[in-house]
C-alpha cells in the first residue's frame, strides 16, 4: 500500500532556530493521522511544508507518491487545506465564497454552484447561504472554512487545529462531519491541542516537541504503553504514601500538593491507598491520551 504522505528526515530551519528537526513518518490511505505537541513544537510548520506553503530546508517529502519539490501544483490540486485562520472573503456571502474558490480549481460556474450548495447543506449552513462571513458565529465560521477545503473533492484533507476556540456543541458538530468524511475513505492529516479530539478521530498519531518526534502509534497503544490502564490521583499525599509508592516501585509523578500514580491494575491498588493513605481524598479514573501527552511533554506552561 503506497502511503499518501511520506516524510523522510524532514527539517525546517529559520536561521539558528530549528523548528522541525529531522523527522520521518508516513500517512496511509483512508486514515486520520494526528500531529500533537505543545505550542512551538513544530506541528504547524510541518503541515505547512506538506501543502507547500513553507519550503523545507532538508529532507524528502512525497505526497501521492510525487516529489513535492517537483510536482507542487499537481499535489495542490488534489488536497484541501483548513488553516487556523478564518480567512473567508468578508465582502461575499457564503455561497459566493465557495463558488469563487471552486473556480480556482477549474470548476465551471455551474459545477462550482452545485458543489457549493451541496457543501453548505453538508455543513448545515444552507440556511445561511446569503449571510456574509462576518455575520457567522465561531462554530459556523470553522464549518465554512472546512466546507471550502472540500470544494475540489480532495484526496487528502489537511486540518490545522480545526476546532480551536469552539464551544463543545460546535466542536462535536465538526467532529461528526469529519467522521462522515472518514467513512467515505478520505485521508485526513490533523493537528490539534485537544486530546479528546485526537483520541476520537485519529487512527494513528505522533507527539512531537522541540521539533522532534517523541512517540508515534495508535492512541490506545500509546496510553497502554506509557501510562497503563488506570490513574490514581491523590490530593496532599502524605510522607507515608511516598514511602509506600517508593517501596512498591510504582510509576508516579509527584507535584508536592498532588500525586499521580500510574497503574495497570489500579482498582486493587486504589482500594489499598484510599483506606490507608488518603487523608484528603483520592480519585481513580481511566488513563487518557492527555496523560500520555503531559507525561512526555511536561506540564510547564508554553507561551
C-alpha positions in Angstrom: 0.0 0.0 0.0 1.5 3.3 -1.1 1.5 6.0 1.6 -0.4 9.2 0.8 2.4 11.2 2.6 5.9 10.1 3.2 8.3 12.4 5.1 12.0 11.4 5.5 14.4 13.4 7.6 12.2 16.5 7.2 13.9 19.6 8.5 13.0 23.3 8.7 15.3 26.0 10.0 14.8 29.7 10.4 18.3 31.0 10.8 19.6 29.3 14.0 16.2 28.1 15.1 15.4 24.5 14.1 11.6 24.4 14.0 11.4 20.8 12.6 14.4 18.6 13.4 14.9 15.6 11.1 11.5 13.8 11.4 10.2 10.9 9.5 6.6 9.5 9.2 4.0 8.3 6.7 0.3 8.7 6.4 -1.6 5.8 4.9 -4.7 6.0 2.6 -8.0 6.4 4.4 -6.6 7.0 7.8 -6.8 10.1 10.1 -3.2 10.8 11.2 -2.7 13.3 14.0 0.3 15.6 14.9 0.2 16.6 18.5 2.5 18.8 20.6 2.7 21.9 22.8 2.9 25.4 21.4 6.1 25.8 19.4 6.6 22.0 18.9 6.7 22.3 15.1 3.2 21.0 14.2 2.0 23.8 12.0 5.5 24.2 10.4 5.3 20.5 9.5 2.0 20.6 7.8 2.8 23.9 6.1 5.7 22.1 4.4 3.4 19.3 3.3 1.0 21.6 1.5 3.8 23.7 0.0 3.3 26.9 2.0 6.7 26.8 3.5 9.7 25.2 1.7 11.6 22.5 3.5 15.2 23.1 4.5 16.3 19.5 4.1 14.8 16.0 3.8 12.4 14.3 1.4 8.7 14.8 1.1 6.3 12.9 -1.2 2.6 13.3 -1.4 0.6 10.8 -3.6 3.9 9.3 -4.5 5.0 12.7 -6.1 8.1 14.7 -5.0 6.8 17.9 -3.5 9.6 19.9 -4.9 8.9 18.8 -8.5 5.1 18.4 -8.5 3.7 21.0 -6.2 0.9 22.3 -8.5 -0.3 18.7 -9.2 -0.3 17.9 -5.5 -2.1 21.1 -4.5 -4.9 20.3 -7.0 -5.6 17.1 -5.0 -5.6 18.4 -1.5 -7.8 20.5 0.7 -6.4 22.7 3.5 -8.3 24.1 6.5 -5.9 26.6 8.1 -6.0 28.0 11.6 -7.0 31.4 10.2 -10.7 32.1 9.3 -9.7 33.9 6.1 -13.1 34.0 4.3 -13.8 36.9 2.0 -15.8 39.3 4.1 -17.4 41.0 1.0 -19.0 37.8 -0.3 -21.8 35.7 1.2 -21.2 32.1 2.0 -22.5 30.7 -1.3 -20.3 33.2 -3.2 -17.2 32.4 -1.1 -17.5 28.7 -2.1 -18.3 29.4 -5.8 -15.3 31.7 -6.2 -13.0 29.2 -4.5 -14.3 26.5 -6.8 -13.3 28.5 -9.8 -9.6 28.3 -8.7 -9.8 24.5 -9.3 -11.1 25.0 -12.8 -14.7 24.1 -12.0 -17.3 25.6 -14.3 -19.7 28.2 -12.9 -22.4 25.6 -12.8 -20.2 23.0 -11.2 -19.0 25.4 -8.6 -22.6 26.5 -7.7 -23.8 22.9 -7.4 -20.8 21.9 -5.3 -21.2 25.0 -3.1 -24.9 24.2 -2.5 -24.1 20.6 -1.6 -21.3 21.6 0.8 -23.4 24.2 2.6 -26.1 21.5 3.1 -23.5 19.0 4.3 -22.2 21.5 6.9 -25.7 22.6 7.9 -25.1 26.1 6.6 -27.5 26.1 3.7 -30.0 28.3 5.7 -27.2 31.0 6.0 -26.0 30.9 2.3 -26.8 34.6 1.8 -25.1 35.7 5.0 -21.7 37.5 5.0 -18.8 35.8 6.7 -18.6 38.4 9.5 -22.2 37.5 10.5 -21.3 34.0 11.4 -20.6 32.5 14.9 -17.2 30.9 15.5 -18.6 27.4 15.0 -20.3 28.4 11.7 -17.1 30.0 10.5 -15.0 26.9 11.1 -17.5 24.7 9.4 -17.5 27.2 6.5 -13.7 27.0 6.2 -13.9 23.2 6.3 -16.5 23.3 3.5 -14.2 25.5 1.4 -11.4 23.0 1.8 -13.7 20.3 0.3 -14.7 22.2 -2.8 -12.3 20.3 -5.1 -13.2 16.8 -3.7 -9.7 16.4 -2.2 -8.0 13.1 -1.8 -6.1 14.5 1.3 -7.6 16.9 3.8 -5.2 18.8 6.0 -6.6 20.4 9.1 -4.6 22.7 11.3 -6.3 22.9 14.7 -9.8 22.9 13.2 -11.8 23.3 16.4 -9.7 25.7 18.5 -11.8 28.2 20.4 -15.1 26.5 19.7 -17.8 25.6 22.2 -18.4 21.9 22.9 -21.5 21.8 20.7 -19.7 23.3 17.7 -16.7 21.0 18.2 -18.8 17.9 18.2 -20.6 19.0 15.1 -17.3 19.4 13.3 -16.2 16.0 14.6 -19.3 14.4 13.2 -18.7 15.8 9.8 -15.1 14.7 9.8 -16.2 11.2 10.8 -18.6 11.1 7.9 -15.7 12.1 5.6 -13.5 9.3 7.1 -16.2 6.7 6.4 -16.1 7.8 2.7 -12.4 7.0 2.7 -10.9 10.5 2.8 -7.4 10.7 4.2 -7.0 13.3 6.9 -3.9 14.9 8.4 -4.8 16.7 11.7 -3.0 18.9 14.2 -4.8 19.6 17.4 -4.4 20.7 21.1 -7.5 18.7 22.1 -6.6 15.2 23.3 -10.2 14.0 23.2 -10.3 15.2 19.6 -7.2 13.2 18.7 -8.5 10.1 20.6 -11.8 10.2 18.8 -10.7 10.9 15.3 -7.1 9.7 14.8 -6.2 6.1 13.8 -2.5 6.9 14.4 -0.7 9.9 15.7 2.7 11.3 16.7 3.5 13.5 19.6 6.4 16.0 18.9 8.2 18.6 21.0 11.0 21.0 20.2 10.8 19.9 16.5 11.4 16.2 17.2 9.1 13.2 17.3 8.7 11.8 20.8 6.4 8.8 20.1 4.2 7.5 17.3 1.4 5.0 17.3 -2.3 4.3 17.8 -3.9 6.3 20.7 -4.9 3.2 22.7 -1.5 1.6 22.3 0.3 4.8 23.5 -1.9 5.0 26.5 -1.3 1.4 27.5 2.5 1.7 26.8 3.2 4.9 28.6 0.6 5.3 31.4 -1.2 2.0 31.8 -4.9 1.5 32.2 -5.7 3.4 35.4 -4.7 6.7 37.0 -4.9 7.3 40.8 -4.8 11.0 41.8 -4.1 11.8 45.4 -4.5 15.2 46.9 -2.0 16.3 49.6 0.0 13.0 49.6 1.5 12.0 52.9 5.1 11.0 53.7 3.8 7.5 54.4 2.3 7.3 50.9 5.5 8.5 49.3 7.4 5.8 51.2 4.8 3.2 50.1 5.0 4.0 46.4 8.8 4.1 46.6 8.8 0.6 48.2 6.4 -0.7 45.7 8.4 0.9 42.8 5.2 2.4 41.4 5.3 4.7 38.4 4.4 8.1 39.8 4.5 11.9 39.2 4.8 13.8 42.5 3.9 17.5 42.4 4.1 18.1 46.1 0.4 19.0 46.7 -0.7 16.3 44.3 0.5 12.8 43.2 -0.4 10.9 40.1 0.1 7.1 40.2 0.1 5.1 37.0 -1.1 1.5 37.4 -2.3 -1.2 35.0 -4.4 -2.8 37.7 -5.4 0.4 39.5 -8.7 -0.8 41.2 -7.0 -3.1 43.7 -4.2 -0.5 44.4 -6.8 2.2 44.7 -8.7 0.4 47.5 -5.5 -0.1 49.4 -4.3 3.5 49.0 -7.7 5.1 49.7 -8.0 3.1 53.0 -4.5 3.8 54.3 -3.1 6.9 52.9 -5.8 9.3 51.6 -6.4 11.9 54.2 -7.6 14.5 51.7 -9.2 12.1 49.2 -8.2 10.4 46.1 -9.6 9.6 42.6 -9.5 6.6 40.4 -10.0 7.1 36.7 -9.1 5.6 33.3 -5.9 6.7 31.7 -6.2 9.0 28.7 -4.2 10.4 25.8 -3.8 13.6 27.8 -1.9 11.7 30.5 0.5 10.5 27.8 0.9 14.0 26.4 1.6 15.6 29.7 3.9 12.9 30.8 6.0 13.1 27.7 6.0 16.9 27.1 5.8 18.2 30.7 3.3 20.3 32.5 5.0 23.7 32.2 3.0 26.5 30.6 4.2 27.2 27.0 3.7 30.7 25.7 
